[in-house]
Amino acid sequence: MTFDAVLMVDWSGGNDRGLRPKRDAIWTCLAGDTPRYHRNRQVAERYLTDILQDHAGRGVRTLVGFDICFGYPAGFAKVLTGSSDTLALWDWFEARVQDAPTANNRFDLAGEINARLPGVGPFWGNGLRRDITHLPRKGRARAGHGLPEHRAADAAMKGAFSPWQLAGAGAVGSQVIMGLPLLSRLYADLFAQAPADLMDRMLDVPPNEEAWTLGIGFEDALRKVMSQVTPAR
């Protein structure tokens, strides 16, 4: 498959970063253009929705790369949602994540998820001053939750951080929790634009939570692929 455009997205789980561009923030870059700074997730999502709708309307085949995990280690989606389908996992988080420019519920939600599972964990790393029930501050405090520490993609890449870690240097877990709802909404928005007679010709939808590429591919003008650009680390 070839593409007419490539768009890279450097995502973040943090709060609003202000008007002046910061390094540790959300950035996007359309190949051939200047990188674009987005002060928060709400601003970035509006931009992504607008540009992808425009591309879809003009039949521009676009590869969109996100630096977030598209799922979790094997078994988690099934335990959480009752299905191993990637889209079910995305939709679960989309329905429960509360997000505003200066606050979100990612740590509390992680604690609630941990409470559903046996033992302690798998999520860890509380970045808030207040304690959160069922969310340990240290990874070594976890035990008996029964899930792998890494996805297959992460295990194959030396130094990759686990998506269970939500806070601390190098942590990627927060941006995953805050990114899956975006993927759910983008997918729904682009899928809704497909002509009715193409609805049964969707290609390359991954069947399990370890997948890290999602093709929203149609045999006619509309073709988009969203992909994790690397295992987040």
Secondary structure as UniProt FT lines:
FT   STRAND          5..10
FT   STRAND          26..30
FT   TURN            31..32
FT   STRAND          36..38
FT   HELIX           41..58
FT   STRAND          62..66
FT   TURN            74..75
FT   HELIX           76..81
FT   HELIX           86..96
FT   STRAND          99..100
FT   TURN            101..102
FT   STRAND          103..104
FT   HELIX           106..116
FT   TURN            133..134
FT   HELIX           139..141
FT   HELIX           152..155
FT   TURN            158..159
FT   TURN            163..164
FT   TURN            169..170
FT   HELIX           173..192
FT   HELIX           196..201
FT   TURN            209..210
FT   STRAND          213..217
FT   STRAND          223..228
//
